[in-house]
Amino acid sequence: MAGRITKADRILVTGATGKVGRHLVDELLAAGVAVRALLRDPDKAWLPEGVELARGDLKEPDTLEPVLQGVDGVFLLWPFFGSAGASGVVEAIARHVRQVVYLSSMGVRDELSPEQNGVWGELEHLIVQSGLEWTFLRAGGFAGNALEWAAQIRGTGVVRRPYGRAVRSSIHEADIAAVAARVLTEPGHAGAKYLLTGPEQLTFAEQVRIIGEAIGRSTRWEEIPADVARQQLLAELGDPDFVDGALAYWAGLADQPEPVTHTVEQLAGRPPRTFREWAADHAEAFTARPEDPDGHAMAK
């Protein structure tokens, strides 16, 4: 980039209604940057006034051609378990855009092959080969992954899963967005691979306890066998490779906890939010019933 992005420039945000993208939209608007949101169904989008809604689908790269016209940078979130179709998406971006910020994973290791690094490594490889100016945000586990426990906490207050002693440095999605906004709107980040985490290490069981404190209810973790959890997760997610990889990763976190980095504070200019802050921000998801009038907020 020749200089800082100005108000006349436009950023395309994929996943704009999701956990990270929705925060990023707000960050970019506050910075005076024009935002175009990629949406499969713009009529159902819950986005602020001033956001340009563009119809397109990452599963159909041809739909991206008009969406990418006049765009200077892209925030890319790849929401699929596999990389099928990703090459067409990256090629389309490279034809029109100079800069991409890709939300990758802490699990990617530079010494491994793209295939060994899973879908995140494969996407990184495609982007590097494309000639784009890129930055990778290698994020740790989202604090928002705890929403997977919401139904159990609303029901009994007991979360039944394996590996309660697994230690994570979960990151608030708003902090990922704050870093992404900074990287997208200032020079000096091309070729960087930023490891993003929250400010603390907590076990799954400790996270459940903190959620209970945030909602004023007794909550606890109940350990179940990994093979029982595997069947439950297969029913929920449907991808055996992803489920097996997640279980294997969690199993190792009791003895090899996720690290804590200071990247968020260095790039966003403020300390990262704690898991307790995330739990307070999302307390409604653990107390409101799906049939409540404001239930749509739970999915954001």
C-alpha positions in Angstrom: 0.0 0.0 0.0 1.2 3.5 -0.8 -0.5 4.9 2.3 -3.3 4.8 4.8 -6.7 3.9 3.3 -8.9 6.9 3.0 -12.7 7.3 3.2 -12.9 7.0 -0.5 -11.6 3.4 -0.4 -13.8 0.4 0.0 -13.3 -2.8 2.0 -15.3 -6.0 1.2 -16.1 -7.9 4.4 -17.0 -11.6 4.1 -18.9 -13.1 7.1 -20.2 -9.6 7.8 -23.0 -10.8 10.0 -20.9 -13.3 11.9 -19.0 -13.2 15.2 -16.0 -11.3 13.8 -17.4 -9.7 10.7 -20.2 -7.8 12.5 -17.7 -6.2 14.9 -15.4 -5.4 11.9 -18.1 -3.6 10.1 -18.6 -1.3 13.1 -14.8 -0.7 13.4 -14.5 0.2 9.7 -17.5 2.5 9.7 -16.2 4.3 12.8 -12.9 4.8 10.9 -14.7 6.4 8.0 -14.1 3.6 5.6 -16.7 2.5 3.1 -17.9 -1.0 3.7 -19.3 -3.5 1.3 -20.7 -6.7 2.8 -20.8 -10.0 1.0 -24.1 -11.7 1.7 -26.0 -14.6 0.3 -29.3 -13.0 1.1 -29.0 -9.2 1.6 -32.7 -9.0 2.5 -32.0 -10.8 5.8 -29.0 -8.9 6.9 -28.9 -7.1 10.2 -26.3 -4.4 9.4 -26.0 -0.7 10.1 -27.1 2.0 7.8 -24.3 3.0 5.4 -23.1 -0.5 4.7 -23.4 -1.5 1.0 -25.0 -4.9 0.8 -23.8 -7.1 -2.1 -25.2 -10.4 -3.1 -22.6 -13.2 -3.6 -21.6 -16.6 -2.3 -18.1 -17.9 -1.6 -19.3 -21.3 -2.9 -19.9 -19.7 -6.3 -16.8 -17.7 -7.3 -18.5 -16.3 -10.4 -20.9 -14.4 -8.2 -17.9 -12.5 -6.8 -16.8 -10.7 -9.9 -19.3 -7.8 -9.7 -18.9 -7.6 -5.9 -15.2 -7.1 -6.2 -15.4 -4.2 -8.6 -14.1 -1.0 -7.0 -12.9 -2.8 -3.9 -9.4 -2.0 -2.4 -9.2 -4.6 0.3 -10.9 -7.8 1.4 -11.4 -9.3 4.8 -11.6 -13.0 4.1 -13.2 -15.5 6.4 -13.5 -19.0 5.0 -16.4 -20.7 6.7 -16.1 -24.2 5.3 -14.5 -27.4 6.7 -12.6 -28.0 3.4 -10.8 -25.9 0.8 -12.8 -27.1 -2.2 -13.6 -24.0 -4.3 -11.2 -21.8 -2.5 -8.8 -21.4 -5.4 -11.5 -19.8 -7.6 -12.3 -17.4 -4.8 -8.7 -16.4 -4.3 -8.2 -16.0 -8.0 -11.3 -13.8 -8.3 -10.0 -11.6 -5.4 -6.5 -11.3 -7.0 -8.0 -10.1 -10.3 -9.6 -7.0 -8.7 -8.0 -6.3 -5.3 -4.6 -5.4 -4.0 -4.9 -6.4 -0.4 -6.4 -9.3 1.6 -6.5 -10.0 5.3 -7.3 -13.6 6.0 -8.6 -14.9 9.3 -6.5 -18.0 9.8 -5.8 -20.3 12.8 -3.2 -20.4 15.5 -2.8 -24.1 14.6 -1.0 -23.3 11.3 2.8 -24.1 11.5 5.1 -22.7 8.9 7.3 -25.8 8.9 4.4 -28.0 7.8 2.9 -28.5 4.4 -0.4 -26.8 3.5 -2.2 -30.1 3.6 -0.8 -30.8 7.1 -2.1 -27.5 8.3 -5.6 -28.3 7.3 -8.0 -25.9 5.5 -6.4 -22.8 7.1 -2.9 -23.7 5.8 -4.3 -24.5 2.4 -6.0 -21.1 2.2 -2.8 -19.4 3.3 -0.9 -21.2 0.6 -3.3 -20.2 -2.1 -3.2 -16.6 -1.0 0.6 -16.5 -1.0 0.7 -18.0 -4.5 -1.8 -15.5 -5.8 0.4 -12.4 -5.7 -1.9 -10.5 -3.4 -0.6 -8.3 -0.7 -1.6 -10.4 2.3 -1.8 -10.4 6.1 -2.7 -13.5 8.1 -4.5 -13.2 11.5 -3.7 -16.6 13.1 -6.3 -16.5 15.9 -6.7 -18.8 18.8 -10.0 -20.2 19.8 -12.9 -17.8 19.7 -14.5 -17.0 23.0 -17.7 -17.4 21.0 -17.1 -21.1 20.7 -18.6 -21.3 24.2 -22.0 -20.5 22.6 -22.0 -24.2 21.7 -22.7 -24.8 25.4 -25.7 -22.4 25.6 -28.5 -24.9 25.3 -27.0 -27.1 28.1 -26.5 -24.1 30.3 -30.0 -22.8 29.7 -31.4 -26.3 30.4 -29.5 -27.7 33.4 -26.5 -25.5 34.0 -24.3 -28.5 33.4 -22.0 -28.7 30.3 -21.3 -32.3 29.4 -18.2 -32.6 27.2 -14.7 -34.2 27.3 -11.4 -32.5 28.2 -12.6 -30.0 30.8 -8.9 -29.5 31.8 -8.0 -28.3 28.3 -6.4 -24.8 28.6 -7.3 -22.2 26.1 -6.4 -18.5 25.6 -9.7 -17.7 24.0 -10.1 -14.4 22.2 -13.1 -12.0 22.2 -14.2 -11.7 18.5 -14.3 -7.9 18.9 -10.5 -7.9 19.5 -9.9 -9.9 16.2 -12.0 -7.3 14.5 -10.1 -4.4 16.0 -6.8 -5.9 14.8 -8.3 -6.6 11.3 -9.5 -3.0 11.0 -6.1 -1.6 11.9 -4.3 -3.9 9.5 -6.8 -3.0 6.7 -6.5 0.7 7.2 -2.8 1.4 7.7 0.4 0.4 5.9 3.2 -1.8 7.2 1.4 -5.1 7.6 2.0 -6.8 4.3 3.4 -10.3 4.7 2.8 -10.4 8.5 1.4 -13.4 10.3 -0.1 -12.3 13.6 -0.8 -14.7 16.4 -3.9 -13.4 18.2 -5.1 -14.6 21.7 -7.0 -13.4 24.7 -5.2 -12.2 27.8 -5.5 -15.3 30.0 -5.4 -19.1 30.0 -8.5 -20.8 31.2 -9.7 -24.4 31.2 -13.0 -25.3 29.6 -14.4 -26.0 33.1 -13.3 -22.5 34.3 -15.0 -20.9 31.4 -18.2 -22.6 32.3 -17.9 -21.4 35.9 -17.3 -17.8 34.7 -20.4 -17.9 32.4 -22.4 -19.0 35.5 -21.1 -16.0 37.4 -21.9 -13.7 34.5 -25.6 -14.9 34.5 -26.0 -15.3 38.2 -26.5 -19.0 38.0 -24.7 -22.1 39.2 -23.0 -23.9 36.3 -20.5 -26.7 36.2 -18.6 -29.0 33.8 -19.3 -32.7 33.7 -16.7 -34.9 32.0 -17.9 -37.4 29.5 -15.9 -40.0 27.4 -14.5 -38.7 24.2 -16.2 -41.4 22.1 -19.6 -40.3 23.5 -18.8 -36.6 22.7 -17.6 -37.6 19.2 -21.1 -39.0 18.3 -22.7 -35.8 19.6 -20.4 -33.6 17.7 -20.8 -35.6 14.5 -24.6 -35.2 14.8 -24.1 -31.4 15.3 -21.3 -30.7 12.8 -21.4 -33.7 10.4 -17.7 -33.6 9.4 -15.7 -36.5 10.8 -12.2 -35.1 10.0 -13.1 -31.8 11.7 -14.5 -33.5 14.7 -11.6 -35.9 15.1 -9.1 -33.0 14.7 -10.9 -30.9 17.3 -11.0 -33.7 19.9 -7.4 -34.5 19.3 -6.4 -30.9 19.7 -8.5 -30.5 23.0 -6.9 -33.6 24.4 -3.4 -32.1 24.1 -4.3 -28.8 25.7 -4.2 -30.0 29.3 -0.5 -30.6 29.0 0.3 -28.1 26.3 -1.9 -25.0 26.9 -2.4 -22.4 24.3 0.0 -19.5 24.6 -0.9 -15.9 25.5 0.4 -13.2 23.1 0.4 -9.4 23.4 -0.4 -8.8 19.7 -3.9 -7.4 20.2 -2.6 -4.8 22.6 0.3 -3.9 20.3 -1.9 -3.5 17.2 -5.2 -2.3 18.6 -3.6 0.0 21.2 -5.5 -1.4 24.2 -5.6 -4.6 26.3 -7.6 -7.5 24.9 -11.0 -8.3 26.5 -11.1 -11.0 29.1 -13.4 -14.1 28.9 -15.4 -12.6 31.7 -16.1 -9.6 29.6 -17.1 -11.8 26.7 -19.5 -13.7 29.0 -21.1 -10.5 30.2 -21.5 -9.3 26.7 -23.3 -12.5 25.7 -25.2 -13.3 28.9 -28.5 -13.2 27.0 -27.5 -16.2 24.9 -27.2 -18.3 28.0 -30.5 -17.2 29.6 -33.0 -16.3 26.8 -35.0 -19.1 25.3 -35.1 -19.6 21.5 -38.7 -18.7 21.4 -38.1 -15.3 23.0 -39.0 -12.2 20.9 -35.4 -11.1 20.8 -34.1 -14.6 20.1 -32.5 -13.6 16.8 -29.8 -11.8 18.7 -28.5 -15.2 19.9 -27.3 -16.2 16.5 -25.1 -13.1 16.0 
